[in-house]
Amino acid sequence: MKTNKEILIGLISLLIIFLIVGTYLSNEPLQRFEVTQDKMDTYVTITMYHNDEDKANEIINLAFDRMDEIIELASRYNPDSELSQLNTNGIIKDPSDELVYMIEESINYWDITDGAFDITILPLLELWNDDKELLAINSSFEEDLNKGNFNDSLREKFSGIQPPIYALNETPIVEVDEEVWTISSSWQQYYITKVDEKNLLISTKFYYLPYDTQQEYINQTLPFIGSDKIVINNNEITIESGMSITLDGIAKGYIVDEAMKVLKNNGIENAMIDAGGDIATLGTKPDGEKWVVGLRNPNDKSESIVEIQLENQAITTSGNYERYFDEDANVGHIMDPQTGRSVYKCSSASIITKNCTVADILSTAVFVCGPEKGIELVEELQDVESIIIGYENPKEITYSSGVNSSII
């Protein structure tokens, strides 16, 4: 039987072996690992350095899993998400900490930006959106359309669309162009295409309406806009009837920050996450070189107008040069909450700050404000810098006072 001394010597020997192995592993050179996944209607890339491939992949998967958790509760396209429940019912009880945080932070920056950032803008976005809805048909429906007859049966079908698109107040004109029917009634237009033998797809294009008519609908919608109308109280969130919320201007940045927390909590010291232009960095590259991010020329995707060095910082860019509501690319997806119309004051606004959540919020707000007011806003905030690219001339760039030290 072993004595206590022999057992102690054995344990010390094992400890020495573990220390030697651990030292050997820790001295293994860091390798670059990079994984890209399709999320949030964009590509998300996690780049990090580690000395063990299996462990690196495990950590990256944990970070992506954390992203999925937040996407599931914050997506307005998922009817089962917490956000959709709030929009549908006007109330959500026992909301997650994540949803509460994003909405509280949004309300805070609504106040800071004097309403330039507003998550209650969704009704205005839906006004400009090309609404689509399936319309069930019977055997005579298609025949009536082909003959140009807009009878009581068709009128009844249109009046039953929910939510209502436009009211038909006169005898509409039906035009047939191959497999597309266009129904016009004064300033109203519907575009109808056949999906199958039982369904048609009806869509509207708000951006083709006369300016004054658009303004009538905008004026009817503006009373439902304003983050001050959101109430968070007694472990529930409520919004007024007719209101709806989008977290598109904060969720992606928050998701990047939460994924970066996973990397950091698992011992990673060198990493970058890029979620379609919402970028966060952790440390530098292992050799001490900073992460380099290029700001693209809105008129030439192959050209970087400015390159920026980042260390433990985030950068996001908002612009109206990629996503449009109209086919002519005149109506961008970022709207001014106070006017209900697209903004044309600059091509893009980029924010550099300590976390991606705030950068995401402020890039939208500064884009809405434009160069002059946007820079004024940024200069009032601590540890926040901005780069704004001109609308008419992308080479016309406005910088906040402290950003030059980050530019290569």
C-alpha positions as CSV (number, residue, x, y, z in Angstrom):
1,M,0.0,0.0,0.0
2,K,1.3,3.4,-1.0
3,T,2.3,5.8,1.7
4,N,1.1,9.4,1.8
5,K,4.5,10.6,0.7
6,E,4.4,8.3,-2.4
7,I,0.9,9.6,-3.3
8,L,2.0,13.2,-2.9
9,I,5.1,12.6,-5.1
10,G,2.8,11.0,-7.7
11,L,0.4,14.0,-7.7
12,I,3.3,16.5,-8.0
13,S,4.6,14.5,-11.0
14,L,1.2,14.6,-12.7
15,L,1.0,18.4,-12.0
16,I,4.5,18.9,-13.6
17,I,3.4,16.9,-16.7
18,F,0.2,19.0,-17.0
19,L,2.2,22.2,-16.7
20,I,4.7,21.0,-19.3
21,V,1.9,20.0,-21.7
22,G,0.0,23.3,-21.0
23,T,3.1,25.3,-21.6
24,Y,3.7,23.5,-24.9
25,L,0.2,24.1,-26.1
26,S,0.2,27.7,-25.0
27,N,3.4,28.2,-27.1
28,E,1.8,26.9,-30.2
29,P,1.6,29.6,-32.8
30,L,-1.8,31.3,-33.1
31,Q,-3.7,30.5,-36.3
32,R,-6.3,32.5,-38.1
33,F,-9.8,31.0,-38.2
34,E,-12.5,32.5,-40.3
35,V,-16.1,31.3,-40.7
36,T,-18.9,33.0,-42.7
37,Q,-22.7,32.3,-42.3
38,D,-25.8,33.7,-43.9
39,K,-27.8,35.6,-41.3
40,M,-30.0,38.7,-41.1
41,D,-30.2,38.9,-44.9
42,T,-26.4,39.4,-45.1
43,Y,-23.2,37.5,-44.6
44,V,-21.7,37.4,-41.2
45,T,-18.0,36.6,-40.8
46,I,-16.2,35.8,-37.6
47,T,-12.4,36.0,-37.8
48,M,-10.3,35.1,-34.7
49,Y,-7.0,33.7,-33.7
50,H,-6.4,30.5,-31.6
51,N,-3.8,27.8,-31.3
52,D,-6.3,24.9,-31.4
53,E,-8.6,24.3,-34.4
54,D,-11.2,22.2,-32.6
55,K,-11.5,24.7,-29.8
56,A,-11.6,27.6,-32.2
57,N,-14.5,26.1,-34.1
58,E,-16.3,25.4,-30.9
59,I,-16.0,29.0,-29.8
60,I,-17.1,30.4,-33.2
61,N,-20.2,28.1,-33.1
62,L,-21.1,29.4,-29.7
63,A,-20.9,32.9,-31.0
64,F,-23.1,32.1,-33.9
65,D,-25.6,30.4,-31.6
66,R,-25.8,33.5,-29.5
67,M,-26.6,35.5,-32.6
68,D,-29.4,33.1,-33.5
69,E,-30.9,33.5,-30.0
70,I,-31.3,37.3,-30.5
71,I,-32.4,37.0,-34.1
72,E,-35.2,34.7,-33.0
73,L,-36.7,37.2,-30.6
74,A,-35.9,40.5,-32.5
75,S,-37.0,39.6,-36.0
76,R,-40.1,41.4,-37.3
77,Y,-40.3,38.9,-40.1
78,N,-40.8,35.9,-37.7
79,P,-44.4,35.9,-36.6
80,D,-43.5,34.0,-33.4
81,S,-40.8,36.4,-32.3
82,E,-41.2,38.6,-29.2
83,L,-41.1,41.7,-31.4
84,S,-43.9,40.4,-33.7
85,Q,-46.0,39.6,-30.6
86,L,-45.6,43.2,-29.5
87,N,-46.5,44.6,-32.9
88,T,-49.5,42.3,-33.3
89,N,-50.9,42.6,-29.8
90,G,-49.7,46.0,-28.7
91,I,-48.3,44.4,-25.6
92,I,-45.8,41.8,-24.5
93,K,-45.6,40.5,-21.0
94,D,-42.4,39.2,-19.4
95,P,-40.2,40.2,-22.3
96,S,-36.6,39.0,-22.5
97,D,-33.8,41.1,-21.1
98,E,-32.5,41.4,-24.6
99,L,-35.7,42.9,-26.0
100,V,-36.0,45.3,-23.1
101,Y,-32.4,46.4,-23.5
102,M,-32.7,47.1,-27.2
103,I,-35.9,49.1,-26.8
104,E,-34.7,51.0,-23.8
105,E,-31.5,51.9,-25.5
106,S,-33.5,52.9,-28.6
107,I,-35.7,55.2,-26.6
108,N,-32.6,56.7,-25.0
109,Y,-31.0,57.5,-28.3
110,W,-34.3,58.8,-29.7
111,D,-34.0,61.4,-27.1
112,I,-30.2,62.0,-27.7
113,T,-30.7,62.3,-31.4
114,D,-33.8,64.5,-31.2
115,G,-35.9,61.9,-32.9
116,A,-33.5,61.2,-35.8
117,F,-33.3,57.5,-34.6
118,D,-36.8,56.1,-34.1
119,I,-37.7,52.4,-33.9
120,T,-41.5,53.3,-34.3
121,I,-40.9,54.3,-37.9
122,L,-42.2,50.9,-39.2
123,P,-45.6,52.2,-40.3
124,L,-43.9,54.7,-42.6
125,L,-41.6,52.0,-44.0
126,E,-44.6,49.8,-44.7
127,L,-46.3,52.7,-46.4
128,W,-43.5,52.9,-48.9
129,N,-43.0,49.2,-49.2
130,D,-44.3,47.4,-52.2
131,D,-47.2,45.6,-50.4
132,K,-48.1,42.2,-51.6
133,E,-51.0,40.0,-50.8
134,L,-52.5,36.8,-52.2
135,L,-56.0,37.1,-53.6
136,A,-58.2,34.0,-53.9
137,I,-60.1,33.7,-57.2
138,N,-62.9,31.8,-58.7
139,S,-63.3,30.6,-62.3
140,S,-64.8,33.8,-63.5
141,F,-62.3,36.2,-61.8
142,E,-59.6,35.9,-64.4
143,E,-62.1,36.1,-67.2
144,D,-63.4,39.4,-65.9
145,L,-59.9,40.8,-65.6
146,N,-59.1,39.8,-69.2
147,K,-62.2,41.5,-70.4
148,G,-61.4,44.6,-68.5
149,N,-64.6,44.3,-66.4
150,F,-64.3,45.5,-62.8
151,N,-67.6,44.3,-61.5
152,D,-69.1,44.2,-58.0
153,S,-67.5,40.9,-57.3
154,L,-64.0,42.3,-58.0
155,R,-64.7,45.4,-56.0
156,E,-65.8,43.2,-53.0
157,K,-62.6,41.2,-53.3
158,F,-60.5,44.3,-53.1
159,S,-62.4,45.9,-50.3
160,G,-61.7,42.8,-48.2
161,I,-58.0,43.0,-48.3
162,Q,-56.5,43.4,-44.9
163,P,-54.8,45.6,-44.1
164,P,-56.6,47.9,-46.5
165,I,-54.3,49.2,-49.3
166,Y,-56.4,51.9,-51.0
167,A,-60.1,52.3,-51.5
168,L,-61.5,52.2,-55.0
169,N,-63.8,55.1,-55.4
170,E,-64.7,55.0,-59.1
171,T,-64.8,52.6,-62.0
172,P,-61.3,51.3,-62.3
173,I,-59.5,50.7,-65.7
174,V,-58.1,47.2,-66.2
175,E,-55.1,46.8,-68.5
176,V,-53.6,43.5,-69.5
177,D,-50.0,43.1,-70.4
178,E,-49.1,39.4,-71.0
179,E,-49.6,37.9,-67.5
180,V,-49.8,41.1,-65.6
181,W,-53.0,43.0,-64.9
182,T,-52.8,46.7,-64.0
183,I,-55.9,48.1,-62.3
184,S,-55.9,51.9,-62.2
185,S,-58.4,54.1,-60.4
186,S,-57.4,57.8,-60.5
187,W,-54.1,57.8,-58.6
188,Q,-54.4,54.3,-57.4
189,Q,-52.6,51.4,-59.0
190,Y,-52.6,47.6,-58.4
191,Y,-50.4,45.1,-60.1
192,I,-51.8,41.6,-60.3
193,T,-49.9,38.4,-61.3
194,K,-51.1,34.9,-61.3
195,V,-49.6,32.6,-58.7
196,D,-51.6,29.4,-59.5
197,E,-55.1,28.4,-60.5
198,K,-56.6,29.6,-57.3
199,N,-54.5,32.6,-56.3
200,L,-53.4,36.0,-57.7
201,L,-50.7,38.2,-56.2
202,I,-51.7,41.8,-55.8
203,S,-49.1,44.5,-55.1
204,T,-49.0,48.3,-54.8
205,K,-46.3,50.9,-55.5
206,F,-46.7,53.9,-53.3
207,Y,-43.7,55.6,-54.8
208,Y,-45.6,56.1,-58.1
209,L,-48.3,58.1,-56.5
210,P,-48.4,61.9,-57.0
211,Y,-46.5,63.8,-54.3
212,D,-49.6,65.4,-52.7
213,T,-51.4,62.0,-52.5
214,Q,-48.3,60.5,-50.9
215,Q,-48.3,63.3,-48.4
216,E,-51.9,62.7,-47.4
217,Y,-51.0,59.1,-46.4
218,I,-47.8,60.2,-44.7
219,N,-49.8,62.8,-42.7
220,Q,-52.2,60.1,-41.6
221,T,-49.3,57.9,-40.5
222,L,-47.1,60.4,-38.7
223,P,-49.3,60.4,-35.5
224,F,-48.2,56.8,-34.9
225,I,-44.5,57.7,-34.9
226,G,-42.5,58.5,-31.8
227,S,-40.5,56.4,-29.4
228,D,-41.9,58.4,-26.5
229,K,-45.1,56.5,-27.0
230,I,-43.5,53.2,-26.0
231,V,-44.2,52.3,-22.3
232,I,-42.0,49.8,-20.4
233,N,-43.5,49.2,-17.0
234,N,-44.4,46.4,-14.6
235,N,-42.4,43.8,-16.6
236,E,-44.3,44.5,-19.8
237,I,-43.9,46.6,-23.0
238,T,-46.9,48.3,-24.6
239,I,-47.4,50.5,-27.7
240,E,-50.4,52.4,-28.8
241,S,-52.9,51.1,-31.3
242,G,-51.7,51.6,-34.9
243,M,-48.0,51.6,-33.8
244,S,-45.4,49.1,-34.8
245,I,-41.7,48.7,-34.1
246,T,-38.6,47.7,-36.1
247,L,-35.3,46.9,-34.5
248,D,-33.5,46.9,-37.8
249,G,-31.4,50.0,-36.8
250,I,-30.0,48.4,-33.6
251,A,-30.4,44.6,-33.6
252,K,-27.5,43.8,-35.9
253,G,-25.1,45.9,-33.9
254,Y,-26.3,44.4,-30.6
255,I,-26.0,40.9,-32.1
256,V,-22.4,41.6,-33.1
257,D,-21.6,42.9,-29.6
258,E,-23.2,39.8,-27.9
259,A,-21.3,37.5,-30.2
260,M,-18.0,39.3,-29.4
261,K,-18.7,38.9,-25.7
262,V,-18.8,35.1,-26.3
263,L,-15.4,35.2,-27.9
264,K,-14.0,37.4,-25.2
265,N,-15.5,35.2,-22.4
266,N,-13.8,32.2,-24.0
267,G,-10.3,33.7,-23.8
268,I,-10.1,35.1,-27.3
269,E,-7.9,38.2,-27.5
270,N,-7.7,38.9,-31.3
271,A,-10.9,38.9,-33.3
272,M,-13.1,40.8,-35.8
273,I,-16.8,40.2,-36.6
274,D,-18.3,41.7,-39.8
275,A,-22.1,41.5,-40.2
276,G,-22.6,43.1,-43.6
277,G,-20.7,46.3,-42.6
278,D,-21.5,46.3,-38.9
279,I,-18.0,45.5,-37.6
280,A,-16.6,45.0,-34.2
281,T,-12.9,44.3,-33.3
282,L,-11.2,42.8,-30.3
283,G,-7.6,43.7,-29.7
284,T,-5.4,43.7,-32.7
285,K,-4.0,41.0,-34.9
286,P,-1.4,38.9,-33.0
287,D,1.5,40.8,-34.5
288,G,0.1,44.0,-33.2
289,E,-1.2,45.2,-36.5
290,K,-4.6,46.9,-36.2
291,W,-7.6,45.7,-38.1
292,V,-8.2,47.6,-41.3
293,V,-11.6,48.5,-42.6
294,G,-12.3,50.2,-46.0
295,L,-15.3,52.5,-46.6
296,R,-16.6,51.8,-50.1
297,N,-17.3,54.3,-52.8
298,P,-21.1,54.2,-53.2
299,N,-20.7,54.6,-56.9
300,D,-18.0,52.0,-57.3
301,K,-18.0,48.8,-55.2
302,S,-14.4,48.0,-56.1
303,E,-13.0,51.3,-54.7
304,S,-12.4,52.1,-51.0
305,I,-12.6,55.9,-50.4
306,V,-11.2,55.7,-46.9
307,E,-9.4,53.0,-44.9
308,I,-9.5,53.0,-41.1
309,Q,-7.5,51.2,-38.5
310,L,-9.4,49.8,-35.5
311,E,-8.4,48.3,-32.2
312,N,-11.1,47.4,-29.6
313,Q,-13.5,49.5,-31.6
314,A,-16.6,49.1,-33.8
315,I,-17.7,50.8,-37.0
316,T,-21.0,50.7,-38.8
317,T,-22.2,52.5,-42.0
318,S,-25.7,53.5,-43.0
319,G,-26.5,54.5,-46.6
320,N,-29.3,54.5,-49.1
321,Y,-27.2,53.3,-52.1
322,E,-28.0,49.6,-51.9
323,R,-31.6,49.1,-50.8
324,Y,-34.5,50.8,-52.4
325,F,-38.3,50.7,-52.4
326,D,-38.6,51.6,-56.0
327,E,-37.4,50.1,-59.3
328,D,-35.7,53.4,-60.3
329,A,-33.6,53.5,-57.1
330,N,-34.9,56.9,-56.0
331,V,-36.5,55.9,-52.7
332,G,-34.0,54.6,-50.2
333,H,-34.9,52.4,-47.2
334,I,-33.8,54.9,-44.6
335,M,-36.5,57.4,-43.8
336,D,-36.6,60.6,-41.8
337,P,-39.1,59.9,-39.0
338,Q,-40.2,63.5,-39.0
339,T,-41.0,63.8,-42.8
340,G,-41.8,60.2,-43.7
341,R,-39.6,60.5,-46.8
342,S,-36.2,59.2,-47.9
343,V,-33.1,61.2,-47.0
344,Y,-30.8,62.7,-49.6
345,K,-28.3,64.7,-47.5
346,C,-25.4,62.3,-47.9
347,S,-24.5,58.9,-49.5
348,S,-23.4,57.3,-46.3
349,A,-22.6,57.9,-42.6
350,S,-20.1,55.8,-40.7
351,I,-19.7,55.8,-36.9
352,I,-16.6,54.7,-35.0
353,T,-17.1,54.0,-31.3
354,K,-16.5,51.4,-28.6
355,N,-19.4,49.1,-29.3
356,C,-21.4,48.1,-32.3
357,T,-24.8,48.7,-30.8
358,V,-24.2,52.4,-30.4
359,A,-22.5,52.7,-33.7
360,D,-25.4,51.0,-35.4
361,I,-27.9,53.5,-33.9
362,L,-25.8,56.6,-34.5
363,S,-24.9,55.8,-38.1
364,T,-28.7,55.8,-38.9
365,A,-29.2,59.0,-36.9
366,V,-26.3,60.8,-38.5
367,F,-27.4,59.7,-42.0
368,V,-30.8,61.2,-41.3
369,C,-29.3,64.4,-39.9
370,G,-26.9,64.9,-42.7
371,P,-23.3,66.2,-42.6
372,E,-23.7,69.5,-40.7
373,K,-26.2,68.4,-38.0
374,G,-24.7,64.9,-37.9
375,I,-21.2,66.1,-37.0
376,E,-22.7,68.5,-34.4
377,L,-24.4,65.5,-32.8
378,V,-21.2,63.4,-32.8
379,E,-19.1,66.2,-31.4
380,E,-21.4,66.3,-28.3
381,L,-20.8,62.6,-27.6
382,Q,-17.8,61.0,-25.9
383,D,-15.7,58.5,-27.8
384,V,-17.7,58.7,-30.9
385,E,-16.4,59.7,-34.4
386,S,-18.0,59.9,-37.8
387,I,-17.1,59.9,-41.5
388,I,-19.8,61.2,-43.8
389,I,-19.6,60.7,-47.6
390,G,-21.3,63.4,-49.8
391,Y,-24.4,62.7,-51.8
392,E,-23.6,64.4,-55.1
393,N,-19.8,63.8,-54.8
394,P,-18.6,60.7,-52.9
395,K,-15.1,62.3,-52.7
396,E,-16.6,65.1,-50.6
397,I,-16.0,63.7,-47.1
398,T,-16.8,65.2,-43.8
399,Y,-14.9,64.1,-40.7
400,S,-15.5,64.6,-37.0
401,S,-12.6,66.2,-35.1
402,G,-11.0,63.1,-33.7
403,V,-11.2,60.6,-36.6
404,N,-8.1,61.6,-38.5
405,S,-5.8,59.6,-36.1
406,S,-7.6,56.4,-37.2
407,I,-7.2,56.9,-40.9
408,I,-4.3,55.2,-42.8
